[in-house]
């Protein structure tokens, strides 16, 4: 059990790792982190950080929301260094329904996009958004209502 600090919402940081396995393929490991940044902080009791901690150059972070979605869902991803990126949408059966972004070199930093269920003819069900970064893949599950 943790002791509460007045003005803080818990948990302050949540880190999760998910492994997705398709028959006959290597498992895909998804890592994500969420931090509650809007905390009421009494600065007299904290020592401020002198440097911003960024993910390692080979780390990639992906966020997809809202989930479930009706009409549109958004995605954000972070690249720690320039690298080739491919984004594809798969249905529940594992069939690629749409390549969102062909493999192309992208700059370091945060990248965003959105997917419209109407534009893609998505029917209610489960979909997988696969991000392929250089030699690593991250898969996010989305549910269409």
PyMOL CGO cylinders between C-alpha atoms (Angstrom):
from pymol import cmd
from pymol.cgo import CYLINDER

trace = [
    CYLINDER, 0.00, 0.00, 0.00, 1.24, 3.49, -0.82, 0.3, 1, 1, 1, 1, 1, 1,
    CYLINDER, 1.24, 3.49, -0.82, 0.92, 6.57, 1.34, 0.3, 1, 1, 1, 1, 1, 1,
    CYLINDER, 0.92, 6.57, 1.34, -1.13, 9.38, -0.17, 0.3, 1, 1, 1, 1, 1, 1,
    CYLINDER, -1.13, 9.38, -0.17, 0.33, 12.76, -0.96, 0.3, 1, 1, 1, 1, 1, 1,
    CYLINDER, 0.33, 12.76, -0.96, -2.29, 15.51, -0.69, 0.3, 1, 1, 1, 1, 1, 1,
    CYLINDER, -2.29, 15.51, -0.69, -3.40, 16.80, -4.10, 0.3, 1, 1, 1, 1, 1, 1,
    CYLINDER, -3.40, 16.80, -4.10, -2.22, 13.77, -6.11, 0.3, 1, 1, 1, 1, 1, 1,
    CYLINDER, -2.22, 13.77, -6.11, -4.41, 11.39, -8.10, 0.3, 1, 1, 1, 1, 1, 1,
    CYLINDER, -4.41, 11.39, -8.10, -3.25, 7.80, -8.02, 0.3, 1, 1, 1, 1, 1, 1,
    CYLINDER, -3.25, 7.80, -8.02, -1.78, 6.13, -9.89, 0.3, 1, 1, 1, 1, 1, 1,
    CYLINDER, -1.78, 6.13, -9.89, 0.58, 8.89, -11.02, 0.3, 1, 1, 1, 1, 1, 1,
    CYLINDER, 0.58, 8.89, -11.02, 2.22, 6.62, -13.64, 0.3, 1, 1, 1, 1, 1, 1,
    CYLINDER, 2.22, 6.62, -13.64, 0.82, 3.47, -15.24, 0.3, 1, 1, 1, 1, 1, 1,
    CYLINDER, 0.82, 3.47, -15.24, 3.04, 1.24, -17.40, 0.3, 1, 1, 1, 1, 1, 1,
    CYLINDER, 3.04, 1.24, -17.40, 1.61, -1.78, -19.23, 0.3, 1, 1, 1, 1, 1, 1,
    CYLINDER, 1.61, -1.78, -19.23, 3.02, -4.48, -21.48, 0.3, 1, 1, 1, 1, 1, 1,
    CYLINDER, 3.02, -4.48, -21.48, 0.79, -6.65, -23.69, 0.3, 1, 1, 1, 1, 1, 1,
    CYLINDER, 0.79, -6.65, -23.69, 1.84, -9.62, -25.81, 0.3, 1, 1, 1, 1, 1, 1,
    CYLINDER, 1.84, -9.62, -25.81, -0.25, -10.48, -28.91, 0.3, 1, 1, 1, 1, 1, 1,
    CYLINDER, -0.25, -10.48, -28.91, 0.42, -13.80, -30.62, 0.3, 1, 1, 1, 1, 1, 1,
    CYLINDER, 0.42, -13.80, -30.62, -0.89, -14.94, -34.00, 0.3, 1, 1, 1, 1, 1, 1,
    CYLINDER, -0.89, -14.94, -34.00, -0.54, -18.61, -34.92, 0.3, 1, 1, 1, 1, 1, 1,
    CYLINDER, -0.54, -18.61, -34.92, 2.73, -19.26, -36.69, 0.3, 1, 1, 1, 1, 1, 1,
    CYLINDER, 2.73, -19.26, -36.69, 4.12, -15.74, -36.16, 0.3, 1, 1, 1, 1, 1, 1,
    CYLINDER, 4.12, -15.74, -36.16, 6.42, -14.09, -33.68, 0.3, 1, 1, 1, 1, 1, 1,
    CYLINDER, 6.42, -14.09, -33.68, 4.61, -12.48, -30.74, 0.3, 1, 1, 1, 1, 1, 1,
    CYLINDER, 4.61, -12.48, -30.74, 4.05, -8.71, -30.90, 0.3, 1, 1, 1, 1, 1, 1,
    CYLINDER, 4.05, -8.71, -30.90, 4.79, -6.91, -27.65, 0.3, 1, 1, 1, 1, 1, 1,
    CYLINDER, 4.79, -6.91, -27.65, 3.05, -3.59, -26.97, 0.3, 1, 1, 1, 1, 1, 1,
    CYLINDER, 3.05, -3.59, -26.97, 4.36, -1.27, -24.29, 0.3, 1, 1, 1, 1, 1, 1,
    CYLINDER, 4.36, -1.27, -24.29, 2.52, 1.86, -23.19, 0.3, 1, 1, 1, 1, 1, 1,
    CYLINDER, 2.52, 1.86, -23.19, 2.70, 4.38, -20.39, 0.3, 1, 1, 1, 1, 1, 1,
    CYLINDER, 2.70, 4.38, -20.39, 0.24, 6.95, -19.07, 0.3, 1, 1, 1, 1, 1, 1,
    CYLINDER, 0.24, 6.95, -19.07, 1.15, 9.73, -16.69, 0.3, 1, 1, 1, 1, 1, 1,
    CYLINDER, 1.15, 9.73, -16.69, -1.31, 11.97, -14.87, 0.3, 1, 1, 1, 1, 1, 1,
    CYLINDER, -1.31, 11.97, -14.87, 0.31, 15.37, -15.44, 0.3, 1, 1, 1, 1, 1, 1,
    CYLINDER, 0.31, 15.37, -15.44, -2.45, 17.59, -14.06, 0.3, 1, 1, 1, 1, 1, 1,
    CYLINDER, -2.45, 17.59, -14.06, -1.56, 17.17, -10.40, 0.3, 1, 1, 1, 1, 1, 1,
    CYLINDER, -1.56, 17.17, -10.40, -1.95, 19.81, -7.70, 0.3, 1, 1, 1, 1, 1, 1,
    CYLINDER, -1.95, 19.81, -7.70, 1.63, 20.04, -6.47, 0.3, 1, 1, 1, 1, 1, 1,
    CYLINDER, 1.63, 20.04, -6.47, 3.06, 21.84, -3.47, 0.3, 1, 1, 1, 1, 1, 1,
    CYLINDER, 3.06, 21.84, -3.47, 6.50, 22.74, -4.85, 0.3, 1, 1, 1, 1, 1, 1,
    CYLINDER, 6.50, 22.74, -4.85, 7.94, 23.39, -1.41, 0.3, 1, 1, 1, 1, 1, 1,
    CYLINDER, 7.94, 23.39, -1.41, 7.99, 19.63, -0.75, 0.3, 1, 1, 1, 1, 1, 1,
    CYLINDER, 7.99, 19.63, -0.75, 9.38, 18.54, -4.13, 0.3, 1, 1, 1, 1, 1, 1,
    CYLINDER, 9.38, 18.54, -4.13, 12.81, 18.74, -5.67, 0.3, 1, 1, 1, 1, 1, 1,
    CYLINDER, 12.81, 18.74, -5.67, 12.36, 19.82, -9.30, 0.3, 1, 1, 1, 1, 1, 1,
    CYLINDER, 12.36, 19.82, -9.30, 13.95, 17.70, -12.03, 0.3, 1, 1, 1, 1, 1, 1,
    CYLINDER, 13.95, 17.70, -12.03, 16.80, 19.41, -13.83, 0.3, 1, 1, 1, 1, 1, 1,
    CYLINDER, 16.80, 19.41, -13.83, 16.50, 17.41, -17.06, 0.3, 1, 1, 1, 1, 1, 1,
    CYLINDER, 16.50, 17.41, -17.06, 13.58, 16.11, -19.09, 0.3, 1, 1, 1, 1, 1, 1,
    CYLINDER, 13.58, 16.11, -19.09, 13.71, 12.32, -19.35, 0.3, 1, 1, 1, 1, 1, 1,
    CYLINDER, 13.71, 12.32, -19.35, 12.96, 11.24, -22.93, 0.3, 1, 1, 1, 1, 1, 1,
    CYLINDER, 12.96, 11.24, -22.93, 12.49, 7.65, -24.08, 0.3, 1, 1, 1, 1, 1, 1,
    CYLINDER, 12.49, 7.65, -24.08, 15.62, 5.89, -25.34, 0.3, 1, 1, 1, 1, 1, 1,
    CYLINDER, 15.62, 5.89, -25.34, 16.41, 6.42, -29.04, 0.3, 1, 1, 1, 1, 1, 1,
    CYLINDER, 16.41, 6.42, -29.04, 15.15, 2.94, -29.93, 0.3, 1, 1, 1, 1, 1, 1,
    CYLINDER, 15.15, 2.94, -29.93, 11.90, 3.23, -27.94, 0.3, 1, 1, 1, 1, 1, 1,
    CYLINDER, 11.90, 3.23, -27.94, 8.59, 3.94, -29.65, 0.3, 1, 1, 1, 1, 1, 1,
    CYLINDER, 8.59, 3.94, -29.65, 5.39, 4.88, -27.86, 0.3, 1, 1, 1, 1, 1, 1,
    CYLINDER, 5.39, 4.88, -27.86, 1.93, 4.50, -29.42, 0.3, 1, 1, 1, 1, 1, 1,
    CYLINDER, 1.93, 4.50, -29.42, -1.44, 5.81, -28.25, 0.3, 1, 1, 1, 1, 1, 1,
    CYLINDER, -1.44, 5.81, -28.25, -4.80, 5.03, -29.91, 0.3, 1, 1, 1, 1, 1, 1,
    CYLINDER, -4.80, 5.03, -29.91, -8.12, 6.53, -28.66, 0.3, 1, 1, 1, 1, 1, 1,
    CYLINDER, -8.12, 6.53, -28.66, -11.01, 6.54, -28.01, 0.3, 1, 1, 1, 1, 1, 1,
    CYLINDER, -11.01, 6.54, -28.01, -11.60, 2.86, -27.54, 0.3, 1, 1, 1, 1, 1, 1,
    CYLINDER, -11.60, 2.86, -27.54, -14.29, 1.80, -28.24, 0.3, 1, 1, 1, 1, 1, 1,
    CYLINDER, -14.29, 1.80, -28.24, -15.10, 4.28, -31.02, 0.3, 1, 1, 1, 1, 1, 1,
    CYLINDER, -15.10, 4.28, -31.02, -18.10, 5.12, -33.20, 0.3, 1, 1, 1, 1, 1, 1,
    CYLINDER, -18.10, 5.12, -33.20, -17.00, 7.25, -36.15, 0.3, 1, 1, 1, 1, 1, 1,
    CYLINDER, -17.00, 7.25, -36.15, -13.35, 8.28, -35.76, 0.3, 1, 1, 1, 1, 1, 1,
    CYLINDER, -13.35, 8.28, -35.76, -10.35, 7.20, -33.72, 0.3, 1, 1, 1, 1, 1, 1,
    CYLINDER, -10.35, 7.20, -33.72, -7.00, 8.96, -33.36, 0.3, 1, 1, 1, 1, 1, 1,
    CYLINDER, -7.00, 8.96, -33.36, -3.46, 7.70, -33.08, 0.3, 1, 1, 1, 1, 1, 1,
    CYLINDER, -3.46, 7.70, -33.08, -0.21, 9.26, -31.89, 0.3, 1, 1, 1, 1, 1, 1,
    CYLINDER, -0.21, 9.26, -31.89, 3.23, 7.75, -31.93, 0.3, 1, 1, 1, 1, 1, 1,
    CYLINDER, 3.23, 7.75, -31.93, 6.67, 8.87, -30.85, 0.3, 1, 1, 1, 1, 1, 1,
    CYLINDER, 6.67, 8.87, -30.85, 9.91, 8.12, -32.69, 0.3, 1, 1, 1, 1, 1, 1,
    CYLINDER, 9.91, 8.12, -32.69, 13.13, 8.43, -30.72, 0.3, 1, 1, 1, 1, 1, 1,
    CYLINDER, 13.13, 8.43, -30.72, 15.11, 8.71, -33.96, 0.3, 1, 1, 1, 1, 1, 1,
    CYLINDER, 15.11, 8.71, -33.96, 14.33, 8.91, -37.71, 0.3, 1, 1, 1, 1, 1, 1,
    CYLINDER, 14.33, 8.91, -37.71, 13.16, 5.53, -39.00, 0.3, 1, 1, 1, 1, 1, 1,
    CYLINDER, 13.16, 5.53, -39.00, 10.87, 3.83, -41.55, 0.3, 1, 1, 1, 1, 1, 1,
    CYLINDER, 10.87, 3.83, -41.55, 7.24, 3.50, -40.40, 0.3, 1, 1, 1, 1, 1, 1,
    CYLINDER, 7.24, 3.50, -40.40, 4.31, 1.51, -41.80, 0.3, 1, 1, 1, 1, 1, 1,
    CYLINDER, 4.31, 1.51, -41.80, 0.76, 1.57, -40.40, 0.3, 1, 1, 1, 1, 1, 1,
    CYLINDER, 0.76, 1.57, -40.40, -1.90, -0.96, -41.40, 0.3, 1, 1, 1, 1, 1, 1,
    CYLINDER, -1.90, -0.96, -41.40, -5.40, -1.82, -40.20, 0.3, 1, 1, 1, 1, 1, 1,
    CYLINDER, -5.40, -1.82, -40.20, -6.42, -5.48, -39.78, 0.3, 1, 1, 1, 1, 1, 1,
    CYLINDER, -6.42, -5.48, -39.78, -9.81, -7.07, -39.15, 0.3, 1, 1, 1, 1, 1, 1,
    CYLINDER, -9.81, -7.07, -39.15, -10.56, -9.73, -36.52, 0.3, 1, 1, 1, 1, 1, 1,
    CYLINDER, -10.56, -9.73, -36.52, -9.53, -12.52, -38.90, 0.3, 1, 1, 1, 1, 1, 1,
    CYLINDER, -9.53, -12.52, -38.90, -6.08, -10.97, -39.38, 0.3, 1, 1, 1, 1, 1, 1,
    CYLINDER, -6.08, -10.97, -39.38, -6.80, -9.72, -42.92, 0.3, 1, 1, 1, 1, 1, 1,
    CYLINDER, -6.80, -9.72, -42.92, -5.23, -6.37, -43.82, 0.3, 1, 1, 1, 1, 1, 1,
    CYLINDER, -5.23, -6.37, -43.82, -8.19, -4.13, -44.63, 0.3, 1, 1, 1, 1, 1, 1,
    CYLINDER, -8.19, -4.13, -44.63, -6.26, -0.92, -45.31, 0.3, 1, 1, 1, 1, 1, 1,
    CYLINDER, -6.26, -0.92, -45.31, -2.67, 0.32, -45.36, 0.3, 1, 1, 1, 1, 1, 1,
    CYLINDER, -2.67, 0.32, -45.36, -2.88, 3.67, -43.59, 0.3, 1, 1, 1, 1, 1, 1,
    CYLINDER, -2.88, 3.67, -43.59, 0.71, 4.66, -44.27, 0.3, 1, 1, 1, 1, 1, 1,
    CYLINDER, 0.71, 4.66, -44.27, 3.07, 2.89, -46.66, 0.3, 1, 1, 1, 1, 1, 1,
    CYLINDER, 3.07, 2.89, -46.66, 6.58, 2.29, -45.33, 0.3, 1, 1, 1, 1, 1, 1,
    CYLINDER, 6.58, 2.29, -45.33, 8.36, 5.64, -45.41, 0.3, 1, 1, 1, 1, 1, 1,
    CYLINDER, 8.36, 5.64, -45.41, 11.13, 7.38, -43.48, 0.3, 1, 1, 1, 1, 1, 1,
    CYLINDER, 11.13, 7.38, -43.48, 9.81, 9.67, -40.78, 0.3, 1, 1, 1, 1, 1, 1,
    CYLINDER, 9.81, 9.67, -40.78, 11.54, 12.23, -38.60, 0.3, 1, 1, 1, 1, 1, 1,
    CYLINDER, 11.54, 12.23, -38.60, 12.15, 11.91, -34.87, 0.3, 1, 1, 1, 1, 1, 1,
    CYLINDER, 12.15, 11.91, -34.87, 9.30, 13.21, -32.71, 0.3, 1, 1, 1, 1, 1, 1,
    CYLINDER, 9.30, 13.21, -32.71, 5.54, 12.87, -32.29, 0.3, 1, 1, 1, 1, 1, 1,
    CYLINDER, 5.54, 12.87, -32.29, 3.33, 11.95, -35.26, 0.3, 1, 1, 1, 1, 1, 1,
    CYLINDER, 3.33, 11.95, -35.26, -0.48, 11.92, -35.36, 0.3, 1, 1, 1, 1, 1, 1,
    CYLINDER, -0.48, 11.92, -35.36, -3.34, 10.70, -37.52, 0.3, 1, 1, 1, 1, 1, 1,
    CYLINDER, -3.34, 10.70, -37.52, -6.99, 9.74, -37.49, 0.3, 1, 1, 1, 1, 1, 1,
    CYLINDER, -6.99, 9.74, -37.49, -9.06, 7.00, -39.03, 0.3, 1, 1, 1, 1, 1, 1,
    CYLINDER, -9.06, 7.00, -39.03, -12.68, 7.47, -40.12, 0.3, 1, 1, 1, 1, 1, 1,
    CYLINDER, -12.68, 7.47, -40.12, -14.97, 4.43, -39.94, 0.3, 1, 1, 1, 1, 1, 1,
    CYLINDER, -14.97, 4.43, -39.94, -17.09, 5.87, -42.78, 0.3, 1, 1, 1, 1, 1, 1,
    CYLINDER, -17.09, 5.87, -42.78, -14.12, 6.47, -45.11, 0.3, 1, 1, 1, 1, 1, 1,
    CYLINDER, -14.12, 6.47, -45.11, -12.79, 2.94, -44.45, 0.3, 1, 1, 1, 1, 1, 1,
    CYLINDER, -12.79, 2.94, -44.45, -16.19, 1.18, -44.54, 0.3, 1, 1, 1, 1, 1, 1,
    CYLINDER, -16.19, 1.18, -44.54, -15.61, -0.23, -41.05, 0.3, 1, 1, 1, 1, 1, 1,
    CYLINDER, -15.61, -0.23, -41.05, -18.48, -2.28, -39.65, 0.3, 1, 1, 1, 1, 1, 1,
    CYLINDER, -18.48, -2.28, -39.65, -18.94, -2.88, -35.90, 0.3, 1, 1, 1, 1, 1, 1,
    CYLINDER, -18.94, -2.88, -35.90, -16.33, -5.28, -34.56, 0.3, 1, 1, 1, 1, 1, 1,
    CYLINDER, -16.33, -5.28, -34.56, -12.72, -5.57, -33.47, 0.3, 1, 1, 1, 1, 1, 1,
    CYLINDER, -12.72, -5.57, -33.47, -9.79, -4.19, -35.46, 0.3, 1, 1, 1, 1, 1, 1,
    CYLINDER, -9.79, -4.19, -35.46, -6.02, -4.14, -35.00, 0.3, 1, 1, 1, 1, 1, 1,
    CYLINDER, -6.02, -4.14, -35.00, -3.84, -1.17, -35.90, 0.3, 1, 1, 1, 1, 1, 1,
    CYLINDER, -3.84, -1.17, -35.90, -0.29, -2.40, -36.54, 0.3, 1, 1, 1, 1, 1, 1,
    CYLINDER, -0.29, -2.40, -36.54, 2.60, 0.06, -36.39, 0.3, 1, 1, 1, 1, 1, 1,
    CYLINDER, 2.60, 0.06, -36.39, 5.83, -1.27, -37.87, 0.3, 1, 1, 1, 1, 1, 1,
    CYLINDER, 5.83, -1.27, -37.87, 8.90, 0.70, -36.80, 0.3, 1, 1, 1, 1, 1, 1,
    CYLINDER, 8.90, 0.70, -36.80, 12.15, -0.32, -38.49, 0.3, 1, 1, 1, 1, 1, 1,
    CYLINDER, 12.15, -0.32, -38.49, 12.51, -3.83, -36.97, 0.3, 1, 1, 1, 1, 1, 1,
    CYLINDER, 12.51, -3.83, -36.97, 9.76, -3.70, -34.32, 0.3, 1, 1, 1, 1, 1, 1,
    CYLINDER, 9.76, -3.70, -34.32, 5.95, -3.90, -34.45, 0.3, 1, 1, 1, 1, 1, 1,
    CYLINDER, 5.95, -3.90, -34.45, 3.33, -2.58, -32.03, 0.3, 1, 1, 1, 1, 1, 1,
    CYLINDER, 3.33, -2.58, -32.03, -0.32, -3.66, -32.36, 0.3, 1, 1, 1, 1, 1, 1,
    CYLINDER, -0.32, -3.66, -32.36, -3.23, -1.78, -30.81, 0.3, 1, 1, 1, 1, 1, 1,
    CYLINDER, -3.23, -1.78, -30.81, -6.72, -3.28, -30.58, 0.3, 1, 1, 1, 1, 1, 1,
    CYLINDER, -6.72, -3.28, -30.58, -9.71, -1.01, -31.39, 0.3, 1, 1, 1, 1, 1, 1,
    CYLINDER, -9.71, -1.01, -31.39, -13.41, -1.82, -31.07, 0.3, 1, 1, 1, 1, 1, 1,
    CYLINDER, -13.41, -1.82, -31.07, -15.94, -0.24, -33.48, 0.3, 1, 1, 1, 1, 1, 1,
    CYLINDER, -15.94, -0.24, -33.48, -19.41, 0.12, -31.95, 0.3, 1, 1, 1, 1, 1, 1,
]
cmd.load_cgo(trace, "trace")
